[in-house]
Amino acid sequence: MRTKRSYIKEYSVIFVSLVIIITINLILGSILLPFKDIVSAFTGTDTPQYIKDIIFTFRIPKVITALLAGAALSVCGLQMQTLFRNPLADPFILGISSGAGLGVALLVMGFSAFGISLSSSLFSTIGIATSAWLGALSVTLIILMVSARFRDSISLLIFGIMLGSVVGAVISLLQYFSSSSALKVFVLWTMGSFAGLSQTQIWVMFILILTGMAMSLYSIKDLNALLMGESYAKSLGVNLERTRRRILIATTLLAGSVTAFCGPIGFIGIAVPHIARMLFRNADHKVLMPATALLGASIMVFADTVAQLPGQSGVIPINTVSALIGVPVILFVILKNRFI
């Protein structure tokens, strides 16, 4: 078996690619910035104030948000696929994303039913993030309460899918009775965006994701044992209930935080772990987890770069770009498992 040290070349290529993608992201946008102006802004030499404002007020926070979101969703997908032994499992398969969507739907469309408007941008931004997080947490608490009754992860998976379907039905009902303005706010949130986060929100998101990442790293040994099945993991002394609970909490911290602040971003959690497996050809989570996080961060910043429509004022929804990246990978996995 190859050791982790033998993957230094692969990690270096991904890291260098990430630096290049970040640089391109800072250059492109509605206003194209010369590379020398970006360098001068970071080195402290004479740089026009408007360029500094564009870089440090708008583009750097957006890049940081994309990095956090990509790494978090990808690590979630890796854990879900291992826990449920399902190559198409992703961070949203247990209904956590749907729970976040229900929280936002209740805030936006529920308020509109009583004639209350979310005209304040501050209230709208903070309220949407908070309600999404509370919705994701509520679904997780329900899953944690019933998880003790399930002897295997497949039953828990089915319960999560059913719960997500029920939550989706409630959201559809709210959409049917909501006003056009409230429906527009909700639909725009579902498209996903990395822009508009304040420094405080980014710090909160960073702390939550860092906690989730720490729990994920702690689970590496148990995840490796689960690769051989739950019975084998039990024979090695793995406490399946405790491990399942830890992974669920980590998933909520990671996927729930991203969904709360950026909206529901699909396909990245499914696709990136498979890309990491194809590149590294190793199932060891000591190798895969950091590789998946780096790849997810790189792909998410790349998706944000494509979404900016360089030189134009419009922005493509992140979910559209992530689907164009993730769907081909998912189709490849399905075809490979079916025909090979």
N, C-alpha and C positions, 0 to 999 in steps of 0.2 A: 504493500500500500504506500502511495506517495505521502510524504510528510508535508506539514503545513509550510515548512521552509522552502520546499520546492515550488511553491506558488508565488514567490516574490515577484517573478516576471509578470504574471497575470494581474496581480494586484497593482503593480506599478503602471501597467498599460491602462487599467481602468482609472486609476487616480489621475494620470496625465490627461486622459480623455476628459475627465470631469473638469479639470482646470481649463482646458481648451473650450469646453462647452460653456462654462461660466463666463469666460472672457467674451465669447461670441454673444452670449445673452446680454452682457452689459453694453456691447457695442450696438446691437440691433434694437429696434423699437420704432415708435412713431417718429422719433428723432434719432438719426444715425449719429453716433459719436465716434470720432477718430480714436484709434488705439492710443495715440500719444496723449490725448486729453485724459483718458482713463488712467494711464500711468502717472501723469502729473497730478491728478486728483489724489492718488494714493501716496505719492511721494511728498506732497505738501508744497510743490512748486506753484508758480502763478497759474491759476486756473480760473476761468470765469465762474462766478457764483452760480449761475443757472445750471452749469454742467455738474457742479458739486451737488446741487439740489436734486437733479435727475438721478445721479448715481447713488447718493447716500440716503435720500428720502424715499425714492421710489424703487429703483432697480435692485439695490442690495437687499432690502427687506424682502422683496419678492423672491429673489434667488434663495435666501435663507429659508423662507417658507417652503419653497419647492424642494429643497434638499431634505428638510425634515419630513415632509409629506411622502416623498419617494422612498426614503429609507424605512419609514414607519410602516407604510402599506406593504412593502415588499417583505419585510420580516414577518409581518402578520400572515401573509399568504404562505410563506415557508412553514410556519408553525401549524397553520390550519391543514395544509396538505399532508404533513407528517402525522398530526393527531388523528385525522379522519381517514388516512391512507387513501386519499382521493386527489388525483392530479388536477381536478378542476375546482378544488376548494379555494376560497379566497376570504379576505377579512370580513366580508359582508354576508357570508353564508349562514351565520347564526342569527341574522336579523338585526345585528347591532346598527348597521347603517340605516335600516328601515326605522329603527327606534329613534335614531337621530332625526330622520326625516319627519317622523310623527311629531316630535317635539317642536320642530320648526313650523310644521303645518298647523299645529294647535296655536302657536303664538301668532303666526301671520294671518292664517285664514280663520282661525277661531276668533281672534280679536275683531276682524272685519265683519263677522256675523253680528257683533254687538255695536257696530258703527264706530269702533275705535280704530284710528289711523296710526300707522307707524311712520309718520312723516319725519320724525326726528332721526337723523342718520346715526347719531350716537346710540340712541335707544335701540334702533333697528339692528345695528352691528353687534352690540353687546348682548342684546336680547336674543338674537338668532344663535349666537355662539353658545350662550348659556342654555337655551332651551334644547339645542341639538345635543349638548353634552348630557343634560339630564335625561333626555329620551334614550340615548345610548346606554346610560347607566341603569335606567329602569329595566330595559330589556335584559341586560347582563344579570341584574339581580334575580329576575325571573328564571333565567337559565341556570344560575347558580343554585337556586332553591330546588329546582327539579332535577339537577344533574346527579344528585345523590341517589335518586330512584332508578337511574339507568345503569345497567351493568356494563354496557359497551358504548363506544363513542358513536357508532352508527345510529343508535336510537336517539342520542343527543342531537346528532346532525339532522335527523328527520324532524325532531321537535323544533329545532331552530328554523328550518325551512318553513314549516307550517306556521310558526309564530310570525316569521317575516311576511308570509302571505296575508295573514290576518291584519297585521299592521299596515301593509300596503293597501288592503281593502278599505281600511278606515281613512287613510290618506286620500284615496280616490273619492270617497264620500265627501270629505271636506272640500276637495277641489270642485265637486259638482255644485255645492251650495255657496262657494265663496264668490266674492266680487272679482271683477276683472283685474283691478289694481293689485289686490292681495295675491291673486293667482299668478300675476306677472312676477311679483317679488319672490314667490316660492319657486317658480320655474327657473328664474335667474340663479337662485341659490343652488338648485340641482345641477346646473351646468358646470359648477366648480370654478374657483378663481383663487389665485395666490396674491392678488393685489388688495390693498386697503387695510391691511393689518397694522395696528399701532405697535410701537416698541414693547409696550406692556403685554399685549396679546401674544406677540412672538415669544417673549420670555415665558409666559404661562404655558404656551404650546411646547416650548423647548423642555421645560421642567417635566411636564406630563409625559412627553415622548422619551426623555432620558430615563425616567422611572420605568416605563414600559420596556425599554431596551435592556435595562439592567435585569429585569425579571426574565426577559427572553434569554439573555446570556446565561443566567442561572439555570435555565431549563435545558441547556444544550445536552448534557449527559442523558437526561431522561428522554429527550427527543431522539437521540441516537438509539436508545434501547427500544423505543416504539417503532423504529424502522422494521424490526423483525416481528412485530405484532404485539398485541397486549399481553398475551399469555407468556411470551418470552420476556417482556418487560417485567411482569410480575415475578418471574423466576429469578430475576436479577435484583429483586427487592424494591422495585419502583412502586411507590404509592400512587396508583392510577387516579384515584379521586383527587388527591392533593395536587398532582401534576396537571390534571385537567382544569382544576380551579385556578391554578396559577397562570396557565396559558390563557384562559378566558379573561382573567383580570388584565393580563398584559395586552391582550387583543383590544380590550375596551380602552385602555389608556392610549394605545397607539392609533387604532382605527377611529375610535370615538373622538379623539382630539383633532385628528386630521379632518374628519367629517364636520366637526363643530366649527372649525375656523375656515375651512376651505371648501366645504360642500362635499357631497358624495362623489368620489373619484374612482371610477371602475376600471377593471381589466389589468391594472398595474400589479395588484396583489396576486393575480393568477399567473401572469406572464413572466414576471421577472425571476421568480425562483426557478422556472424551467430554463430560462436563458442562462442562469448561473450554473445549473447542472450540466447543460450542454457545453459550456465553456471550460468548466473545471473538471468534469467527468469524475465527480466524487460526491458521495452521499453523506459524508461526515459533516455534521452541523458546525463543527469547529472551523471548517473551511467555508461551508456554504453561507453561514449567517453573516459574517462580515462582507463576503462577496456579494450577497444579495442586497445588503444595505447600500454598498457602494454603487452597484449597478442600478438599483432603484433610484438613488439620488441623481445619478447621471441621466437616466432616461427621463426623469421628471423635469429636470432643468432643460433637457433637450425639447421635451413636449411644450414647456413654457416658451422656449425660444421660437418654435414653429408657430405657436398660438399668437405671437405678438404681431404677425403680419408686418414684417420689417418695412419701414417707410410709409406705413399706412396708419390711420387713426383707429381702425377697427381691431378687435381682438377675438380670435376664435375661442369658443368654450374649451376648457381643458379636457372635459370629458370626451369631446369629439376627437381630439388629438390622441388621447390615451387609448381610445377604442381603435383607431387606425394602427396604433403600435401593437396593442395587445391581442386583437382578434386574430391576426395571422399566426401568432405564436400558439394561441389556443387551438386553432384549427389544425396546426401541425401536430400538436400533442394528441388531439383526438384521432387523426388519421394514423399516427404512428402506433397508438395503442390498439387501433382497430385492425390495421392491415399488416403490421410488422410483427 
